[in-house]
Amino acid sequence: MPDNNRTVWSSSDGDQRKKTNLTPNPSPGRRGASLPPQQQTAYLHRESGGRGGKVVSVVKNLVLTEEDLKTLAKKLKQECGTGGTVKDGMIEIQGEHRQRMAEVLMKLGYKVKIAGG
């Protein structure tokens, strides 16, 4: 019968094997609160790679909390009348809607740059 009560070396902090990092490290620019729109530039891209030829409009480089990103994505989806999602700190809106998205973001106070073809 195996001995289940064997001694395991531990430091003064206890058994390090039992400690897990349950909170992931926030990505750069995502720590703390969101920056105000006047201090940010939104970059609007058009992407179709890996989507079966379907086009999405992507908003990049915003320093917002996850909750603020979701709120902004909801507003953009409503204004464009289409679906979308928040993925990897970017907002993806289905279809080619960069011009309409630029108008909405500028009304909210963001500086906007449209990139891509």
Secondary structure, DSSP 8 states (H G I E B T S, - for coil): ---S------BTTB-GGG----S----TT-SSS---GGG-EEEEEEE-TTTTT--EEEEE-----HHHHHHHHHHHHHHHTS-EEEETTEEEEESS-HHHHHHHHHHTT-EEEE---
